[in-house]
Amino acid sequence: MLDNRPIGVFDSGIGGLTIVKNLMSILPNEDIIYFGDIARIPYGTKSRATIQKFAAQTAKFLIEQEVKAIIIACNTISAIAKDIVQEIAKAIPVIDVITAGVSLVDNLNTVGVIATPATINSNAYALQIHKKNPNIEVYSNPCGLFVSMIEEGFVSGQIVELVAKEYLSYFHDKNIQALILGCTHYPIIKESIAKILDVKLIDPSLQASKMLYSLLFENKLLNTTKSNPEYKFYVTDIPLKFRSVGEMFLQTEMQHLEIVSLDSY
């Protein structure tokens, strides 16, 4: 059966484009709708109630676009509002990046997590990891500046490495076997992270993309036509560097980029 409905991906900002890039490779026939709530970033420092409200608005917008599946690219929303998104989506499957990341730690003894303050404070990664294996030691550290830094276009060089060194010094005496990049922005600076911390880096955004492929395949929801896929990017604001940084993430042009308001949702 052919299902040519688009895939919906959403994040608070630009980081979820790492998932879009993965999907372009893993699911090359699929249309994709991306929503980035640029006007209201960062989510990671906002209250639980505000994050839940924003997540509900975005979910309603994507359902209106008739998507066949949703990936929550925002770790903060995955931690705090996944149930709300699934409730609004009803039968439409929802994959979140925290579940995706946690699926890769089964055989480890010690794991580090870096994420936004809201994600770390929710303890979502540690809770899900301990559901799978209560014996895994989890060390978490919030990296509040990473998102703003990346969205401003700082993705390599001395500034990035200085900030990363400050945050990652927390893990130097923890003997972690792997580090979960608990925000979809973070894979963009993984080379800088790898210079400072010599451990396996777990990328939940890549795993979420692989999980979506399996889900679509198993439920016969794949678009098997060999046509040119359509990629649409909706945002609540377009800052000066958004297009250039976004196209650097994607390594292709953002041809359909449109500002929308969520006030009516």
Phi, psi and omega in degrees: 000137180266131176231103184263015173295152182283164170268137176258133177231133177219151180211168177287337183212232188262344188299327181296348175296340174297325177288318178303316179299317177299316182295324178302327180275315186282326181233071190291348180264355189271136168287144182228135171247123179249135175238126177236122184273063188300324185294340187241015176285158356274144175288330191299343180253005183267167182288160179302315182297320180293317179298319179296321178296313180298319180297318179296317179299315181293318179300317179297320178299314182293321177298323177297333178276003176061047177285156180260348177199156181232134168251122172278104183276351183265116179297325180297315177291321177303322182285326194247334191221019180299319182299324179294317179298315180295322178298319179288322182288338180059245185280350180287127183292144179234126176248135179241154187288335179291312176302320179298313181295318182294334181295348185256009186248011188308318189262016182259158176257325180225133183226140172256151177227130168242140184193184176290161177305319182295318179295315179296315181295332178288341181063022188297316180296312181299318180298315181290322177298317182288339171294322180282318182206102184292350183270352179285129175277130182240126177243124186240142178218125179286141180234073191297334184273343186303314185299308181299321180299313181293318181294339175274359177097003177274098185238358175198169176101188190296318181298313180300315183292325177294316179294315180298319180299320179298312181290317188281347178300336178303328188269355189298331180252016184263348179056042179286148178268338181205157178236121176278125176277087192277032174205137185293346173290327195295328176302337179297330182248024185294334177295320177293320178297317182295331178294330187265325185233113185269072177222168175296133177258124179262123183253096181299333182293321177291317179296322178299321179294319178294321178296323179295318177304312181299318181296314180294320179296311183295329182260011178055045180250007181289147170268109186263002179288146181263053180254169178288120181290157180251130179243121180242135183239117179248135181221161177267355175194156177235090177296166186308316187264004188300309184297315183294318179290319179299317180290334174291319176301310188279335187059035174200169182284146172264088188286322180251095181236122188222139175274133175229159176248141178261009186302330184271000184259000000 
